[in-house]
């Protein structure tokens, strides 16, 4: 996936200005916050007006449970689990949280106290919580979240869907995905505005910041690109249409051509519940296959356009959502 993005300016950029930037540029890099900084603050559950929140995921999905806590659930507004790559060794200590809050305040992304009443439906500042000044683990103080910190905290706390891409360590010998597959990236989407927040691993995208905003029309191509689709070829017409009928074949017969196998899992809000959808994609030698069956024993050829269509279907909100 070739990224073209607008670099984050030095110093905080107002939240409304960021929305305008991503509408204009399509991709905008955000401030590279550390795991300790993002873990030190939470969003006030009522910070975003109800009309702007929409039908967000109200429980932690299987995609957001911390390592070793499979099946644990809890309100997303309390704090979604950070991916393993974003958590520094001392992130859980009170001292690290206090230092992170002080650093955020110094950088202009946070100030003590509640924000002023919003004059518009979409607020320019968001109410949040941070550890209390006394350092007690259970104490907290009201704070105002600003700029990129407000954007990231808001979207991660109240997404309508979350997508996660993991990669197989042995693509030539594909089997049912395991919990140990490395995470390539996640994407979160709020109800409004129509954008996606990309949360990347250290190995994704070279010098890109760990958090990137993408315009809504870029979300499907980005996810399909992570699943191996050659979006550049699709745009120029090379490989953009199906090559013959989509005839399933035994995976064992074509797995020697697999250079990568990726799993895309999408958690979508379905009322108070979570709907989990999965897509397994193999790619290699300029081709793509959807892996199907109880143990992924069938491989169905698919084009980049066809893969984009399947990804778009995974992201669609249920009718009652």
Secondary structure as a PSIPRED ss2 file (coil, helix, strand):
# PSIPRED VFORMAT (PSIPRED V4.0)

   1 X C   1.000  0.000  0.000
   2 X C   1.000  0.000  0.000
   3 X C   1.000  0.000  0.000
   4 X C   1.000  0.000  0.000
   5 X C   1.000  0.000  0.000
   6 X E   0.000  0.000  1.000
   7 X C   1.000  0.000  0.000
   8 X C   1.000  0.000  0.000
   9 X C   1.000  0.000  0.000
  10 X C   1.000  0.000  0.000
  11 X C   1.000  0.000  0.000
  12 X C   1.000  0.000  0.000
  13 X C   1.000  0.000  0.000
  14 X C   1.000  0.000  0.000
  15 X H   0.000  1.000  0.000
  16 X H   0.000  1.000  0.000
  17 X H   0.000  1.000  0.000
  18 X H   0.000  1.000  0.000
  19 X H   0.000  1.000  0.000
  20 X H   0.000  1.000  0.000
  21 X H   0.000  1.000  0.000
  22 X H   0.000  1.000  0.000
  23 X H   0.000  1.000  0.000
  24 X H   0.000  1.000  0.000
  25 X H   0.000  1.000  0.000
  26 X C   1.000  0.000  0.000
  27 X E   0.000  0.000  1.000
  28 X E   0.000  0.000  1.000
  29 X E   0.000  0.000  1.000
  30 X C   1.000  0.000  0.000
  31 X C   1.000  0.000  0.000
  32 X C   1.000  0.000  0.000
  33 X C   1.000  0.000  0.000
  34 X C   1.000  0.000  0.000
  35 X H   0.000  1.000  0.000
  36 X H   0.000  1.000  0.000
  37 X H   0.000  1.000  0.000
  38 X H   0.000  1.000  0.000
  39 X H   0.000  1.000  0.000
  40 X C   1.000  0.000  0.000
  41 X E   0.000  0.000  1.000
  42 X E   0.000  0.000  1.000
  43 X E   0.000  0.000  1.000
  44 X C   1.000  0.000  0.000
  45 X C   1.000  0.000  0.000
  46 X C   1.000  0.000  0.000
  47 X C   1.000  0.000  0.000
  48 X C   1.000  0.000  0.000
  49 X C   1.000  0.000  0.000
  50 X H   0.000  1.000  0.000
  51 X H   0.000  1.000  0.000
  52 X H   0.000  1.000  0.000
  53 X H   0.000  1.000  0.000
  54 X C   1.000  0.000  0.000
  55 X C   1.000  0.000  0.000
  56 X C   1.000  0.000  0.000
  57 X C   1.000  0.000  0.000
  58 X C   1.000  0.000  0.000
  59 X C   1.000  0.000  0.000
  60 X C   1.000  0.000  0.000
  61 X C   1.000  0.000  0.000
  62 X C   1.000  0.000  0.000
  63 X C   1.000  0.000  0.000
  64 X C   1.000  0.000  0.000
  65 X C   1.000  0.000  0.000
  66 X C   1.000  0.000  0.000
  67 X C   1.000  0.000  0.000
  68 X C   1.000  0.000  0.000
  69 X C   1.000  0.000  0.000
  70 X C   1.000  0.000  0.000
  71 X C   1.000  0.000  0.000
  72 X C   1.000  0.000  0.000
  73 X C   1.000  0.000  0.000
  74 X C   1.000  0.000  0.000
  75 X C   1.000  0.000  0.000
  76 X H   0.000  1.000  0.000
  77 X H   0.000  1.000  0.000
  78 X H   0.000  1.000  0.000
  79 X C   1.000  0.000  0.000
  80 X C   1.000  0.000  0.000
  81 X C   1.000  0.000  0.000
  82 X C   1.000  0.000  0.000
  83 X C   1.000  0.000  0.000
  84 X H   0.000  1.000  0.000
  85 X H   0.000  1.000  0.000
  86 X H   0.000  1.000  0.000
  87 X C   1.000  0.000  0.000
  88 X C   1.000  0.000  0.000
  89 X C   1.000  0.000  0.000
  90 X C   1.000  0.000  0.000
  91 X C   1.000  0.000  0.000
  92 X C   1.000  0.000  0.000
  93 X C   1.000  0.000  0.000
  94 X H   0.000  1.000  0.000
  95 X H   0.000  1.000  0.000
  96 X H   0.000  1.000  0.000
  97 X H   0.000  1.000  0.000
  98 X H   0.000  1.000  0.000
  99 X H   0.000  1.000  0.000
 100 X H   0.000  1.000  0.000
 101 X H   0.000  1.000  0.000
 102 X H   0.000  1.000  0.000
 103 X H   0.000  1.000  0.000
 104 X H   0.000  1.000  0.000
 105 X H   0.000  1.000  0.000
 106 X H   0.000  1.000  0.000
 107 X H   0.000  1.000  0.000
 108 X C   1.000  0.000  0.000
 109 X C   1.000  0.000  0.000
 110 X E   0.000  0.000  1.000
 111 X E   0.000  0.000  1.000
 112 X E   0.000  0.000  1.000
 113 X C   1.000  0.000  0.000
 114 X C   1.000  0.000  0.000
 115 X C   1.000  0.000  0.000
 116 X C   1.000  0.000  0.000
 117 X C   1.000  0.000  0.000
 118 X C   1.000  0.000  0.000
 119 X C   1.000  0.000  0.000
 120 X C   1.000  0.000  0.000
 121 X C   1.000  0.000  0.000
 122 X C   1.000  0.000  0.000
 123 X C   1.000  0.000  0.000
 124 X C   1.000  0.000  0.000
 125 X C   1.000  0.000  0.000
 126 X E   0.000  0.000  1.000
 127 X E   0.000  0.000  1.000
 128 X E   0.000  0.000  1.000
 129 X E   0.000  0.000  1.000
 130 X E   0.000  0.000  1.000
 131 X E   0.000  0.000  1.000
 132 X C   1.000  0.000  0.000
 133 X C   1.000  0.000  0.000
 134 X C   1.000  0.000  0.000
 135 X C   1.000  0.000  0.000
 136 X C   1.000  0.000  0.000
 137 X C   1.000  0.000  0.000
 138 X C   1.000  0.000  0.000
 139 X C   1.000  0.000  0.000
 140 X E   0.000  0.000  1.000
 141 X E   0.000  0.000  1.000
 142 X E   0.000  0.000  1.000
 143 X E   0.000  0.000  1.000
 144 X E   0.000  0.000  1.000
 145 X E   0.000  0.000  1.000
 146 X C   1.000  0.000  0.000
 147 X H   0.000  1.000  0.000
 148 X H   0.000  1.000  0.000
 149 X H   0.000  1.000  0.000
 150 X H   0.000  1.000  0.000
 151 X H   0.000  1.000  0.000
 152 X H   0.000  1.000  0.000
 153 X H   0.000  1.000  0.000
 154 X H   0.000  1.000  0.000
 155 X H   0.000  1.000  0.000
 156 X H   0.000  1.000  0.000
 157 X H   0.000  1.000  0.000
 158 X C   1.000  0.000  0.000
 159 X C   1.000  0.000  0.000
 160 X C   1.000  0.000  0.000
 161 X E   0.000  0.000  1.000
 162 X E   0.000  0.000  1.000
 163 X E   0.000  0.000  1.000
 164 X E   0.000  0.000  1.000
 165 X E   0.000  0.000  1.000
 166 X E   0.000  0.000  1.000
 167 X E   0.000  0.000  1.000
 168 X C   1.000  0.000  0.000
 169 X C   1.000  0.000  0.000
 170 X C   1.000  0.000  0.000
 171 X H   0.000  1.000  0.000
 172 X H   0.000  1.000  0.000
 173 X H   0.000  1.000  0.000
 174 X C   1.000  0.000  0.000
 175 X C   1.000  0.000  0.000
 176 X C   1.000  0.000  0.000
 177 X C   1.000  0.000  0.000
 178 X C   1.000  0.000  0.000
 179 X C   1.000  0.000  0.000
 180 X C   1.000  0.000  0.000
 181 X C   1.000  0.000  0.000
 182 X E   0.000  0.000  1.000
 183 X E   0.000  0.000  1.000
 184 X E   0.000  0.000  1.000
 185 X E   0.000  0.000  1.000
 186 X E   0.000  0.000  1.000
 187 X E   0.000  0.000  1.000
 188 X E   0.000  0.000  1.000
 189 X E   0.000  0.000  1.000
 190 X C   1.000  0.000  0.000
 191 X C   1.000  0.000  0.000
 192 X C   1.000  0.000  0.000
 193 X C   1.000  0.000  0.000
 194 X C   1.000  0.000  0.000
 195 X E   0.000  0.000  1.000
 196 X E   0.000  0.000  1.000
 197 X E   0.000  0.000  1.000
 198 X E   0.000  0.000  1.000
 199 X E   0.000  0.000  1.000
 200 X E   0.000  0.000  1.000
 201 X C   1.000  0.000  0.000
 202 X C   1.000  0.000  0.000
 203 X C   1.000  0.000  0.000
 204 X C   1.000  0.000  0.000
 205 X C   1.000  0.000  0.000
 206 X C   1.000  0.000  0.000
 207 X C   1.000  0.000  0.000
 208 X C   1.000  0.000  0.000
 209 X C   1.000  0.000  0.000
 210 X C   1.000  0.000  0.000
 211 X E   0.000  0.000  1.000
 212 X E   0.000  0.000  1.000
 213 X E   0.000  0.000  1.000
 214 X E   0.000  0.000  1.000
 215 X E   0.000  0.000  1.000
 216 X H   0.000  1.000  0.000
 217 X H   0.000  1.000  0.000
 218 X H   0.000  1.000  0.000
 219 X H   0.000  1.000  0.000
 220 X H   0.000  1.000  0.000
 221 X H   0.000  1.000  0.000
 222 X H   0.000  1.000  0.000
 223 X H   0.000  1.000  0.000
 224 X H   0.000  1.000  0.000
 225 X H   0.000  1.000  0.000
 226 X H   0.000  1.000  0.000
 227 X C   1.000  0.000  0.000
 228 X C   1.000  0.000  0.000
 229 X C   1.000  0.000  0.000
 230 X C   1.000  0.000  0.000
 231 X H   0.000  1.000  0.000
 232 X H   0.000  1.000  0.000
 233 X H   0.000  1.000  0.000
 234 X H   0.000  1.000  0.000
 235 X H   0.000  1.000  0.000
 236 X H   0.000  1.000  0.000
 237 X C   1.000  0.000  0.000
 238 X C   1.000  0.000  0.000
 239 X C   1.000  0.000  0.000
 240 X C   1.000  0.000  0.000
 241 X C   1.000  0.000  0.000
 242 X C   1.000  0.000  0.000
 243 X C   1.000  0.000  0.000
 244 X C   1.000  0.000  0.000
 245 X C   1.000  0.000  0.000
 246 X C   1.000  0.000  0.000
 247 X C   1.000  0.000  0.000
 248 X C   1.000  0.000  0.000
 249 X E   0.000  0.000  1.000
 250 X E   0.000  0.000  1.000
 251 X H   0.000  1.000  0.000
 252 X H   0.000  1.000  0.000
 253 X H   0.000  1.000  0.000
 254 X H   0.000  1.000  0.000
 255 X H   0.000  1.000  0.000
 256 X H   0.000  1.000  0.000
 257 X H   0.000  1.000  0.000
 258 X C   1.000  0.000  0.000
 259 X C   1.000  0.000  0.000
 260 X E   0.000  0.000  1.000
 261 X E   0.000  0.000  1.000
 262 X E   0.000  0.000  1.000
 263 X E   0.000  0.000  1.000
 264 X E   0.000  0.000  1.000
 265 X E   0.000  0.000  1.000
 266 X E   0.000  0.000  1.000
 267 X E   0.000  0.000  1.000
 268 X E   0.000  0.000  1.000
 269 X E   0.000  0.000  1.000
 270 X E   0.000  0.000  1.000
 271 X C   1.000  0.000  0.000
 272 X C   1.000  0.000  0.000
 273 X E   0.000  0.000  1.000
 274 X E   0.000  0.000  1.000
 275 X E   0.000  0.000  1.000
 276 X E   0.000  0.000  1.000
 277 X E   0.000  0.000  1.000
 278 X E   0.000  0.000  1.000
 279 X E   0.000  0.000  1.000
 280 X E   0.000  0.000  1.000
 281 X E   0.000  0.000  1.000
 282 X E   0.000  0.000  1.000
 283 X E   0.000  0.000  1.000
 284 X E   0.000  0.000  1.000
 285 X C   1.000  0.000  0.000
 286 X C   1.000  0.000  0.000
 287 X E   0.000  0.000  1.000
 288 X E   0.000  0.000  1.000
 289 X E   0.000  0.000  1.000
 290 X E   0.000  0.000  1.000
 291 X E   0.000  0.000  1.000
 292 X E   0.000  0.000  1.000
 293 X C   1.000  0.000  0.000
 294 X C   1.000  0.000  0.000
 295 X C   1.000  0.000  0.000
 296 X C   1.000  0.000  0.000
 297 X C   1.000  0.000  0.000
 298 X E   0.000  0.000  1.000
 299 X E   0.000  0.000  1.000
 300 X E   0.000  0.000  1.000
 301 X E   0.000  0.000  1.000
 302 X E   0.000  0.000  1.000
 303 X C   1.000  0.000  0.000
 304 X H   0.000  1.000  0.000
 305 X H   0.000  1.000  0.000
 306 X H   0.000  1.000  0.000
 307 X H   0.000  1.000  0.000
 308 X H   0.000  1.000  0.000
 309 X H   0.000  1.000  0.000
 310 X H   0.000  1.000  0.000
 311 X H   0.000  1.000  0.000
 312 X H   0.000  1.000  0.000
 313 X H   0.000  1.000  0.000
 314 X H   0.000  1.000  0.000
 315 X H   0.000  1.000  0.000
 316 X C   1.000  0.000  0.000
 317 X C   1.000  0.000  0.000
 318 X C   1.000  0.000  0.000
 319 X C   1.000  0.000  0.000
 320 X C   1.000  0.000  0.000
 321 X C   1.000  0.000  0.000
